[in-house]
């Protein structure tokens, strides 16, 4: 009888150890995926930055768009990437109806930090380019405040 109890204790401990190892492996796998996503986003942004520094705005736009596709609004570089996408469009004199641009517009409505003030200025130029002056005025008022 003692051997049977000893066996069940060892079996229980073995199962617990395997469960812990499985959970640790899952955590490491998730971290590895997140790191590879962050590296991909950084690389895409860096490629877009290189092209914009050479005034090749049209070629930079796809890199910023791909970087946005791999990000959520909560990610660190999301607003920064949107701003760079906006600047690339506007420096290319392309006033597009891109959904990511409207996402930035909505995100910046109530914010007050420098990045969103800059975004409001870009949004102002965007609405003027589309000849939507009422929306341009709204963006300008956010910049002034």
MARGU-889943 format. One record per residue: residue number from 1; residue in three letters; x, y, z of N, C-alpha, C, O in turn. Coordinates in Angstrom, 3 decimals, padded with zeros to 6 digits, always signed. Atoms other than C-alpha are relative to their C-alpha. Layout:
(atom NUM,'ALA',(X,Y,Z),(X,Y,Z),(X,Y,Z),(X,Y,Z))
...
***
This chain:
(atom 1,'UNK',(+000.816,-001.193,+000.000),(+000.000,+000.000,+000.000),(+000.863,+001.263,+000.000),(+000.491,+002.263,-000.613))
(atom 2,'UNK',(-000.893,-001.149,-000.090),(+002.865,+002.376,+000.748),(+000.566,+000.339,-001.383),(+000.681,+001.507,-001.753))
(atom 3,'UNK',(-000.541,-000.233,+001.329),(+004.323,+001.896,-002.722),(-001.015,+000.667,-000.921),(-000.660,+001.502,-001.753))
(atom 4,'UNK',(+001.045,-000.574,+000.844),(+001.001,+002.761,-004.329),(-000.162,+001.500,+000.295),(-000.303,+002.302,-000.628))
(atom 5,'UNK',(+000.099,-001.410,-000.373),(+000.762,+006.044,-002.383),(+001.218,+000.787,-000.467),(+001.108,+001.926,-000.921))
(atom 6,'UNK',(-001.243,-000.628,+000.446),(+004.376,+006.830,-003.177),(-000.044,+000.242,-001.507),(+000.375,+001.294,-001.990))
(atom 7,'UNK',(+000.119,-000.120,+001.451),(+003.708,+006.220,-006.859),(-000.959,+001.127,-000.381),(-000.667,+001.901,-001.293))
(atom 8,'UNK',(+000.974,-001.050,+000.334),(+000.640,+008.498,-006.891),(+000.548,+001.388,+000.340),(+000.238,+002.350,-000.362))
(atom 9,'UNK',(-000.620,-001.287,-000.346),(+002.610,+011.300,-005.154),(+000.999,+000.381,-001.090),(+001.017,+001.525,-001.545))
(atom 10,'UNK',(-000.961,-000.275,+001.067),(+005.396,+011.005,-007.727),(-000.712,+000.352,-001.298),(-000.294,+001.262,-002.014))
(atom 11,'UNK',(+000.784,-000.271,+001.204),(+002.855,+010.928,-010.523),(-000.591,+001.411,+000.050),(-000.555,+002.145,-000.937))
(atom 12,'UNK',(+000.575,-001.338,-000.179),(+001.154,+014.038,-009.147),(+001.074,+001.076,-000.179),(+000.852,+002.071,-000.869))
(atom 13,'UNK',(-001.091,-000.964,+000.111),(+004.481,+015.874,-008.815),(+000.499,+000.120,-001.439),(+000.782,+001.219,-001.915))
(atom 14,'UNK',(-000.427,-000.005,+001.391),(+005.511,+014.873,-012.327),(-000.978,+000.774,-000.876),(-000.566,+001.562,-001.727))
(atom 15,'UNK',(+001.022,-000.722,+000.770),(+002.223,+016.145,-013.764),(+000.092,+001.497,+000.257),(-000.026,+002.291,-000.677))
(atom 16,'UNK',(-000.111,-001.426,-000.346),(+002.632,+019.460,-011.926),(+001.233,+000.624,-000.646),(+001.172,+001.737,-001.169))
(atom 17,'UNK',(-001.226,-000.504,+000.626),(+006.198,+019.875,-013.160),(-000.179,+000.185,-001.506),(+000.237,+001.194,-002.077))
(atom 18,'UNK',(+000.250,-000.101,+001.438),(+005.147,+019.174,-016.731),(-000.933,+001.168,-000.327),(-000.735,+001.865,-001.323))
(atom 19,'UNK',(+000.913,-001.123,+000.202),(+002.309,+021.671,-016.437),(+000.739,+001.325,+000.126),(+000.527,+002.230,-000.681))
(atom 20,'UNK',(-000.784,-001.230,-000.190),(+004.691,+024.348,-015.126),(+000.932,+000.225,-001.184),(+001.050,+001.348,-001.674))
(atom 21,'UNK',(-000.892,-000.124,+001.163),(+007.170,+023.651,-017.933),(-000.780,+000.417,-001.252),(-000.310,+001.238,-002.039))
(atom 22,'UNK',(+000.847,-000.364,+001.141),(+004.367,+023.869,-020.496),(-000.380,+001.485,+000.046),(-000.307,+002.180,-000.967))
(atom 23,'UNK',(+000.375,-001.411,-000.155),(+003.211,+027.241,-019.125),(+001.202,+000.906,-000.274),(+001.064,+001.917,-000.962))
(atom 24,'UNK',(-001.205,-000.793,+000.250),(+006.777,+028.594,-019.127),(+000.355,+000.036,-001.483),(+000.754,+001.078,-002.002))
(atom 25,'UNK',(-000.275,+000.053,+001.442),(+007.266,+027.461,-022.722),(-000.964,+000.909,-000.760),(-000.554,+001.590,-001.700))
(atom 26,'UNK',(+000.991,-000.864,+000.652),(+004.048,+029.254,-023.743),(+000.344,+001.477,+000.196),(+000.222,+002.272,-000.735))
(atom 27,'UNK',(-000.368,-001.389,-000.295),(+005.186,+032.483,-022.056),(+001.194,+000.417,-000.857),(+001.203,+001.511,-001.420))
(atom 28,'UNK',(-001.164,-000.310,+000.817),(+008.536,+032.354,-023.829),(-000.381,+000.126,-001.473),(+000.134,+000.999,-002.173))
(atom 29,'UNK',(+000.458,-000.049,+001.388),(+006.820,+031.683,-027.154),(-000.713,+001.323,-000.286),(-000.480,+001.946,-001.322))
(atom 30,'UNK',(+000.727,-001.262,+000.170),(+004.517,+034.691,-026.693),(+000.977,+001.177,-000.001),(+000.839,+002.091,-000.814))
(atom 31,'UNK',(-001.014,-001.062,-000.031),(+007.491,+036.917,-025.765),(+000.798,+000.047,-001.296),(+001.087,+001.125,-001.817))
(atom 32,'UNK',(-000.758,+000.057,+001.254),(+009.396,+035.753,-028.824),(-000.816,+000.580,-001.153),(-000.279,+001.298,-001.996))
(atom 33,'UNK',(+000.856,-000.549,+001.054),(+006.427,+036.572,-031.069),(-000.090,+001.515,+000.107),(-000.029,+002.215,-000.903))
(atom 34,'UNK',(+000.104,-001.447,-000.213),(+006.087,+040.041,-029.533),(+001.291,+000.687,-000.425),(+001.251,+001.730,-001.078))
(atom 35,'UNK',(-001.290,-000.585,+000.374),(+009.813,+040.739,-029.969),(+000.197,+000.017,-001.502),(+000.713,+000.991,-002.050))
(atom 36,'UNK',(-000.163,+000.029,+001.458),(+009.765,+039.651,-033.607),(-000.926,+001.015,-000.657),(-000.559,+001.618,-001.665))
(atom 37,'UNK',(+000.919,-001.012,+000.525),(+006.718,+041.878,-034.232),(+000.586,+001.395,+000.193),(+000.546,+002.217,-000.723))
(atom 38,'UNK',(-000.614,-001.296,-000.273),(+008.469,+044.843,-032.570),(+001.182,+000.254,-000.937),(+001.357,+001.365,-001.437))
(atom 39,'UNK',(-001.141,-000.150,+000.912),(+011.597,+044.214,-034.652),(-000.466,+000.288,-001.418),(+000.123,+001.120,-002.108))
(atom 40,'UNK',(+000.538,-000.224,+001.340),(+009.537,+044.043,-037.850),(-000.507,+001.427,-000.133),(-000.213,+002.100,-001.121))
(atom 41,'UNK',(+000.537,-001.365,+000.032),(+007.733,+047.302,-037.031),(+001.140,+001.009,-000.023),(+001.103,+001.961,-000.802))
(atom 42,'UNK',(-001.147,-000.915,-000.040),(+011.021,+049.036,-036.181),(+000.720,+000.036,-001.341),(+001.120,+001.101,-001.811))
(atom 43,'UNK',(-000.684,+000.079,+001.294),(+012.587,+047.834,-039.422),(-000.806,+000.707,-001.093),(-000.238,+001.410,-001.930))
(atom 44,'UNK',(+000.854,-000.663,+000.996),(+009.617,+049.018,-041.500),(+000.047,+001.519,+000.169),(+000.140,+002.256,-000.813))
(atom 45,'UNK',(-000.066,-001.441,-000.259),(+009.667,+052.439,-039.826),(+001.356,+000.559,-000.433),(+001.435,+001.631,-001.032))
(atom 46,'UNK',(-001.343,-000.443,+000.373),(+013.426,+052.700,-040.321),(+000.138,+000.100,-001.525),(+000.745,+001.043,-002.031))
(atom 47,'UNK',(-000.046,-000.047,+001.471),(+013.053,+051.888,-044.038),(-000.768,+001.201,-000.528),(-000.307,+001.893,-001.437))
(atom 48,'UNK',(+000.776,-001.171,+000.400),(+010.329,+054.507,-044.389),(+000.740,+001.289,+000.296),(+000.716,+002.219,-000.511))
(atom 49,'UNK',(-000.766,-001.193,-000.374),(+012.501,+057.057,-042.558),(+001.149,+000.255,-000.970),(+001.414,+001.400,-001.334))
(atom 50,'UNK',(-001.091,-000.143,+000.968),(+015.419,+056.393,-044.912),(-000.507,+000.602,-001.306),(+000.115,+001.495,-001.882))
(atom 51,'UNK',(+000.557,-000.499,+001.256),(+013.222,+056.991,-047.923),(-000.454,+001.458,+000.127),(-000.244,+002.251,-000.791))
(atom 52,'UNK',(+000.437,-001.394,-000.160),(+011.717,+060.197,-046.517),(+001.189,+000.937,+000.146),(+001.124,+002.092,-000.277))
(atom 53,'UNK',(-001.184,-000.857,-000.105),(+015.171,+061.510,-045.674),(+000.607,+000.270,-001.383),(+001.323,+001.254,-001.570))
(atom 54,'UNK',(-000.439,-000.199,+001.385),(+015.930,+061.113,-049.390),(-001.106,+000.620,-000.865),(-001.014,+000.634,-002.092))
(atom 55,'UNK',(+001.142,-000.649,+000.670),(+012.638,+062.891,-050.264),(-000.761,-000.938,-000.925),(-001.368,-000.493,-001.899))
(atom 56,'UNK',(+000.746,+000.985,+000.781),(+011.159,+059.693,-051.675),(-001.263,-000.385,+000.766),(-001.418,-001.517,+001.225))
(atom 57,'UNK',(+001.184,+000.171,-000.844),(+007.814,+060.118,-049.940),(-000.941,-001.070,-000.536),(-001.514,-001.844,+000.231))
(atom 58,'UNK',(+000.921,+000.973,+000.591),(+005.797,+058.035,-052.377),(+000.445,-001.428,+000.303),(-000.384,-002.305,+000.544))
(atom 59,'UNK',(-000.523,+001.333,-000.299),(+008.077,+055.044,-051.789),(-000.071,-000.322,+001.489),(-000.102,-001.494,+001.863))
(atom 60,'UNK',(+000.031,+000.214,-001.458),(+007.949,+055.521,-047.995),(-001.389,-000.398,+000.490),(-001.514,-001.110,+001.486))
(atom 61,'UNK',(+001.381,+000.229,-000.446),(+004.150,+055.344,-047.744),(-000.299,-001.480,+000.243),(-000.857,-001.803,+001.292))
(atom 62,'UNK',(+000.306,+001.424,-000.266),(+003.888,+051.522,-048.150),(+000.687,-000.560,+001.254),(+000.131,-001.423,+001.933))
(atom 63,'UNK',(-000.698,+000.484,-001.197),(+006.480,+050.968,-045.396),(-000.742,+000.427,+001.265),(-000.911,-000.370,+002.188))
(atom 64,'UNK',(+000.746,-000.470,-001.168),(+004.552,+053.113,-042.923),(-001.346,-000.710,+000.104),(-001.797,-001.026,+001.205))
(atom 65,'UNK',(+001.283,+000.714,-000.032),(+001.286,+051.440,-043.918),(+000.177,-001.420,+000.542),(-000.627,-001.887,+001.349))
(atom 66,'UNK',(-000.251,+001.353,-000.504),(+002.774,+047.983,-043.321),(+000.296,+000.023,+001.493),(-000.151,-000.856,+002.229))
(atom 67,'UNK',(-000.297,-000.121,-001.433),(+004.118,+049.128,-039.946),(-001.287,+000.196,+000.793),(-001.438,-000.360,+001.881))
(atom 68,'UNK',(+001.280,-000.212,-000.683),(+000.634,+050.315,-039.003),(-000.824,-001.278,+000.041),(-001.510,-001.547,+001.027))
(atom 69,'UNK',(+000.762,+001.253,+000.040),(-000.887,+046.998,-040.065),(+000.448,-000.988,+001.073),(-000.324,-001.852,+001.487))
(atom 70,'UNK',(-000.527,+000.917,-001.011),(+001.341,+045.223,-037.530),(-000.086,+000.581,+001.414),(+000.501,+000.033,+002.347))
(atom 71,'UNK',(+000.091,-000.650,-001.303),(+000.433,+047.560,-034.655),(-001.444,+000.161,+000.438),(-002.368,+000.130,-000.375))
(atom 72,'UNK',(+001.283,-000.373,-000.575),(-002.468,+048.266,-032.343),(+000.098,+001.453,+000.447),(+001.195,+002.002,+000.551))
(atom 73,'UNK',(-000.021,-001.392,-000.443),(-003.487,+051.728,-031.189),(+000.736,+000.172,+001.324),(+001.180,+001.277,+001.635))
(atom 74,'UNK',(-000.671,-000.097,-001.287),(-001.942,+050.942,-027.800),(+001.519,-000.110,-000.133),(+002.233,+000.198,+000.821))
(atom 75,'UNK',(-001.442,+000.181,+000.175),(+001.527,+050.224,-029.248),(+000.735,+001.335,+000.042),(+000.179,+002.384,-000.284))
(atom 76,'UNK',(-000.805,-001.211,-000.195),(+004.334,+052.702,-028.602),(+000.164,+000.845,-001.255),(+000.110,+002.072,-001.183))
(atom 77,'UNK',(-000.329,-000.741,+001.214),(+005.024,+053.662,-032.200),(-001.213,+000.320,-000.862),(-001.056,+000.839,-001.967))
(atom 78,'UNK',(+001.189,-000.140,+000.850),(+001.415,+053.826,-033.436),(-000.219,+001.444,-000.447),(-000.329,+001.707,-001.644))
(atom 79,'UNK',(+000.230,-001.408,+000.340),(+000.903,+057.614,-033.281),(+001.160,+000.524,-000.841),(+000.952,+001.226,-001.830))
(atom 80,'UNK',(-001.188,-000.444,+000.723),(+004.472,+058.237,-034.446),(-000.045,-000.476,-001.457),(+000.269,+000.285,-002.371))
(atom 81,'UNK',(+000.078,+000.547,+001.356),(+003.962,+055.972,-037.465),(-001.096,+000.692,-000.798),(-000.916,+000.998,-001.977))
(atom 82,'UNK',(+001.074,-000.720,+000.686),(+000.652,+057.632,-038.303),(+000.456,+001.394,-000.419),(+000.155,+001.844,-001.524))
(atom 83,'UNK',(-000.503,-001.339,+000.335),(+002.331,+061.040,-038.182),(+000.939,-000.055,-001.205),(+000.873,+000.787,-002.100))
(atom 84,'UNK',(-000.933,+000.126,+001.121),(+005.066,+059.865,-040.513),(-000.741,-000.321,-001.291),(-000.370,+000.162,-002.361))
(atom 85,'UNK',(+000.809,+000.306,+001.176),(+002.468,+058.424,-042.880),(-000.672,+001.269,-000.511),(-000.687,+001.527,-001.715))
(atom 86,'UNK',(+000.628,-001.269,+000.383),(+000.619,+061.746,-042.866),(+000.990,+000.901,-000.714),(+000.708,+001.425,-001.791))
(atom 87,'UNK',(-001.004,-000.883,+000.597),(+003.772,+063.702,-043.565),(+000.418,-000.478,-001.382),(+000.625,+000.324,-002.293))
(atom 88,'UNK',(-000.383,+000.540,+001.303),(+004.697,+061.365,-046.397),(-001.065,+000.302,-001.047),(-000.750,+000.699,-002.169))
(atom 89,'UNK',(+001.075,-000.318,+000.931),(+001.286,+061.792,-047.996),(+000.034,+001.475,-000.382),(-000.061,+001.825,-001.558))
(atom 90,'UNK',(+000.094,-001.426,+000.263),(+001.361,+065.549,-047.640),(+001.224,+000.531,-000.733),(+001.108,+001.420,-001.577))
(atom 91,'UNK',(-001.195,-000.418,+000.733),(+004.943,+065.963,-048.791),(-000.038,-000.498,-001.436),(+000.627,+000.053,-002.312))
(atom 92,'UNK',(+000.190,+000.526,+001.350),(+003.933,+063.896,-051.809),(-001.198,+000.686,-000.667),(-001.565,+000.350,-001.793))
(atom 93,'UNK',(+001.183,-000.727,+000.473),(+000.946,+066.273,-052.245),(-001.123,-000.953,-000.372),(-001.818,-000.766,-001.371))
(atom 94,'UNK',(+001.041,+000.994,+000.242),(-001.377,+063.312,-052.042),(-000.997,+000.080,+001.149),(-000.689,-000.314,+002.273))
(atom 95,'UNK',(+001.025,-000.156,-001.022),(-004.573,+064.050,-050.151),(-000.978,-001.153,-000.140),(-002.000,-001.051,-000.817))
(atom 96,'UNK',(+000.762,+001.233,+000.137),(-005.977,+060.583,-049.781),(-001.078,-000.092,+001.068),(-001.024,+000.617,+002.073))
(atom 97,'UNK',(+001.053,+000.237,-000.981),(-009.072,+059.397,-047.944),(+000.334,-001.265,+000.800),(-000.547,-002.079,+001.075))
(atom 98,'UNK',(-000.487,+001.193,-000.689),(-006.994,+056.783,-046.089),(-000.613,-000.122,+001.398),(-000.645,+000.851,+002.152))
(atom 99,'UNK',(+000.643,+000.215,-001.297),(-008.734,+055.251,-043.051),(+000.946,+000.232,+001.172),(+000.517,+000.705,+002.224))
(atom 100,'UNK',(-000.937,-000.195,-001.106),(-005.576,+055.354,-040.936),(+000.140,+001.477,+000.342),(+000.396,+001.828,+001.494))
(atom 101,'UNK',(-000.080,-001.426,-000.255),(-005.522,+059.118,-041.327),(-001.184,+000.458,+000.840),(-001.034,+001.292,+001.733))
(atom 102,'UNK',(+001.170,-000.350,-000.792),(-009.042,+059.386,-039.980),(+000.107,-000.573,+001.408),(-000.399,+000.019,+002.361))
(atom 103,'UNK',(-000.222,+000.574,-001.334),(-008.055,+057.091,-037.104),(+000.846,+000.964,+000.828),(+000.578,+001.175,+002.011))
(atom 104,'UNK',(-000.835,-000.968,-000.702),(-005.359,+059.600,-036.196),(-000.814,+001.235,+000.367),(-000.700,+001.748,+001.480))
(atom 105,'UNK',(+000.832,-001.177,-000.248),(-007.812,+062.481,-036.496),(-000.878,-000.232,+001.227),(-000.954,+000.627,+002.106))
(atom 106,'UNK',(+000.881,+000.292,-001.127),(-010.230,+060.814,-034.078),(+000.777,-000.164,+001.306),(+000.295,+000.231,+002.368))
(atom 107,'UNK',(-000.800,+000.223,-001.204),(-007.465,+059.853,-031.642),(+000.518,+001.318,+000.568),(+000.724,+001.435,+001.776))
(atom 108,'UNK',(-000.604,-001.266,-000.418),(-006.134,+063.417,-031.513),(-001.023,+001.045,+000.436),(-000.631,+002.132,+000.859))
(atom 109,'UNK',(+001.019,-001.023,-000.278),(-009.442,+065.199,-030.885),(+000.128,+000.616,+001.390),(-000.016,+001.831,+001.533))
(atom 110,'UNK',(-000.010,-000.519,-001.369),(-009.040,+065.536,-027.110),(+001.383,+000.004,+000.643),(+001.503,+000.339,+001.822))
(atom 111,'UNK',(-001.336,+000.098,-000.588),(-005.300,+065.089,-026.600),(+000.689,+001.367,+000.005),(+000.323,+002.266,-000.753))
(atom 112,'UNK',(-000.669,-001.295,-000.125),(-002.941,+067.887,-025.602),(+001.525,-000.092,-000.089),(+002.194,+000.938,+000.003))
(atom 113,'UNK',(-001.454,+000.080,+000.034),(+000.594,+066.556,-025.896),(+000.544,+000.512,-001.339),(-000.210,+000.721,-002.290))
(atom 114,'UNK',(-000.630,-000.599,+001.188),(+003.090,+067.865,-028.480),(-000.222,-000.811,-001.265),(-000.420,-000.254,-002.344))
(atom 115,'UNK',(+000.157,+000.856,+001.170),(+002.745,+064.884,-030.777),(-001.375,+000.193,-000.639),(-001.492,+000.246,-001.863))
(atom 116,'UNK',(+001.343,-000.158,+000.560),(-000.998,+065.339,-031.157),(-000.246,+001.428,-000.474),(-001.054,+001.651,-001.375))
(atom 117,'UNK',(+000.093,-001.372,+000.525),(-000.644,+069.109,-031.555),(+000.595,+000.031,-001.404),(+000.042,+000.652,-002.312))
(atom 118,'UNK',(-000.614,+000.099,+001.329),(+001.695,+068.365,-034.452),(-000.965,-000.706,-000.953),(-001.129,-000.298,-002.102))
(atom 119,'UNK',(+000.958,+000.729,+000.829),(-000.860,+065.873,-035.743),(-001.159,+000.900,-000.404),(-001.617,+000.843,-001.545))
(atom 120,'UNK',(+001.107,-000.905,+000.330),(-003.605,+068.505,-035.559),(+000.408,+000.985,-001.096),(-000.396,+001.321,-001.965))
(atom 121,'UNK',(-000.494,-000.878,+001.060),(-001.451,+070.830,-037.669),(+000.029,-000.705,-001.348),(-000.331,-000.123,-002.372))
(atom 122,'UNK',(-000.013,+000.774,+001.243),(-000.976,+068.095,-040.253),(-001.417,-000.262,-000.496),(-001.690,-000.237,-001.696))
(atom 123,'UNK',(+001.397,+000.241,+000.361),(-004.679,+067.342,-040.164),(-000.596,+001.259,-000.620),(-001.364,+001.192,-001.579))
(atom 124,'UNK',(+000.464,-001.272,+000.571),(-005.370,+071.019,-040.789),(+000.413,+000.097,-001.467),(-000.415,+000.398,-002.327))
(atom 125,'UNK',(-000.478,-000.057,+001.391),(-003.213,+070.922,-043.932),(-000.739,-001.005,-000.879),(-001.033,-000.733,-002.043))
(atom 126,'UNK',(+000.703,+001.046,+000.742),(-004.949,+067.715,-044.982),(-001.401,+000.456,-000.401),(-001.802,+000.315,-001.557))
(atom 127,'UNK',(+001.370,-000.431,+000.309),(-008.467,+069.155,-044.720),(-000.005,+001.159,-000.982),(-000.889,+001.242,-001.835))
(atom 128,'UNK',(-000.092,-001.097,+000.968),(-007.404,+072.309,-046.561),(+000.251,-000.571,-001.396),(-000.324,-000.105,-002.379))
(atom 129,'UNK',(-000.270,+000.637,+001.288),(-006.016,+070.083,-049.319),(-001.244,-000.620,-000.616),(-001.385,-000.658,-001.838))
(atom 130,'UNK',(+001.260,+000.579,+000.492),(-009.414,+068.403,-049.588),(-001.110,+001.047,-000.122),(-002.241,+000.729,-000.491))
(atom 131,'UNK',(+000.948,-001.114,+000.048),(-011.127,+071.828,-049.440),(-001.185,-000.215,+000.940),(-002.319,+000.140,+000.617))
(atom 132,'UNK',(+001.022,+000.160,-001.039),(-013.057,+070.871,-046.298),(+000.367,+000.963,+001.128),(+000.960,+000.575,+002.134))
(atom 133,'UNK',(-000.489,-001.071,-000.852),(-012.569,+074.164,-044.515),(-000.593,-000.014,+001.405),(+000.063,+000.443,+002.341))
(atom 134,'UNK',(+000.574,+000.070,-001.347),(-014.953,+073.571,-041.585),(+000.793,-000.969,+000.872),(+001.034,-000.694,+002.047))
(atom 135,'UNK',(-000.819,+000.963,-000.744),(-012.938,+070.515,-040.537),(+001.418,+000.542,+000.213),(+002.039,+000.283,+001.244))
(atom 136,'UNK',(-001.313,-000.616,-000.147),(-009.706,+072.423,-041.154),(-000.012,+001.003,+001.146),(+000.936,+001.063,+001.928))
(atom 137,'UNK',(+000.116,-000.977,-001.082),(-010.892,+075.183,-038.823),(-000.022,-000.691,+001.362),(+000.608,-000.218,+002.308))
(atom 138,'UNK',(+000.054,+000.761,-001.250),(-011.691,+072.614,-036.109),(+001.394,-000.481,+000.405),(+001.753,-000.424,+001.581))
(atom 139,'UNK',(-001.368,+000.456,-000.286),(-008.150,+071.208,-036.381),(+000.887,+001.165,+000.415),(+001.716,+001.033,+001.316))
(atom 140,'UNK',(-000.797,-001.181,-000.315),(-006.643,+074.693,-036.310),(-000.269,+000.474,+001.423),(+000.652,+000.898,+002.122))
(atom 141,'UNK',(+000.346,-000.415,-001.361),(-008.495,+075.514,-033.104),(+000.672,-000.902,+001.032),(+001.044,-000.433,+002.108))
(atom 142,'UNK',(-000.696,+000.908,-000.911),(-006.966,+072.426,-031.470),(+001.469,+000.355,+000.098),(+002.067,+000.242,+001.168))
(atom 143,'UNK',(-001.412,-000.380,-000.008),(-003.486,+073.596,-032.491),(+000.192,+001.256,+000.848),(+001.149,+001.349,+001.616))
(atom 144,'UNK',(-000.122,-001.260,-000.744),(-004.085,+077.078,-031.041),(-000.170,-000.202,+001.497),(+000.448,+000.507,+002.291))
(atom 145,'UNK',(+000.212,+000.239,-001.434),(-005.302,+075.673,-027.713),(+001.185,-000.753,+000.516),(+001.244,-001.074,+001.703))
***
